[in-house]
């Protein structure tokens, strides 16, 4: 088994442990679309919780809960500015990883459209029958 970026070949057991840690720390944090959107906002620049809440049109308490998860998983950093806390992206590579996954998804959707003949934006037989 080859894992890019490693000097030594991981054993099956070490790979299993690493994947479990990846799931626990990163994948669980990405399990909510709001948290992914927050990461994209932070990629544009540092923000305060109220700015994120306003941008996403969600209550500040909800955004704070999501930011707590991102902080705990080391995907977001904080810096105190007086009484306010400013959030920033911990590592830009998470955006690169998300962009890569989005590109894979886009290719899958296009492949499915090619196979089925579906054109995005065109009514399907299900939507036509509802009218």
Phi, psi and omega in degrees: 000130181246130176242117180301144176092359180249137178287319182253149176288126178287148174283164179301321181291317180290325177295318178299317178296317180295319179294321177297318178293319176301315180296315182296316188270319187255305186299320180295326178290331180270004183286356180236126181303329179296320180293323177296317178297320177299318178300318178296322176297316180292335177293335179281338179157164180298145182216155172268158183303320181294328177291320178293316179301317180294317181297324182264357180053049178230157179299146180301324180297322178295315180295320178300320178297316179293320179295326177300316178297314181297322177294313182298331181265010179059033176260342177228146178247158177236152174216124182284131176239086186069239179269350182263158178242128179258136182253146177217164178285132182284324184207118183299338181299336178295325178291320177299318178295317178296318178298321178296316178295323178294323178294320177298315179299315180299318178295320178296317180296317179295320179296317178296321179295321179295318181293317185270346183080009180284134175248122180305137180094346179269142179294142176269174179298327179292317182286330178291323183287341180282341183277000000 
